[in-house]
Amino acid sequence: RYRSGTSSSYGSWYVSLGRTLGSRVYVSGEYNSSLSVLRLTQSSGVTIENRPQTRRFGGSAVINLNRTLGLLVNADYTIDGTYRETRVLAGLTYRF
């Protein structure tokens, strides 16, 4: 539970589940509510913006292609009263 000043408070949830599929794949999913956003500003340096109505759904997968090469895929969807955002990120890892 987060309390903002003396007049308002709200609860926050975070749930995450993951599972290995076979010997090469790991998948996970998550849900967040009531996010806080860290913003860098020129005047004060850092500002924390609380968003009690925000919900975020996400998922990720790590696929080991062979002993040295892996693929990471991450997707999330954020819903707020004023906006919706979808992000998909992917990357390769190489082990020396």
Secondary structure, DSSP 8 states (H G I E B T S, - for coil): -EEETTTEEE---EEEEEEEETTTEEEEEEEEEEEEEEEEETTTEEEEEEEEEEEEEEEEEEEE-SSSEEEEEEEEEEE-SS-EEEEEEEEEEE--
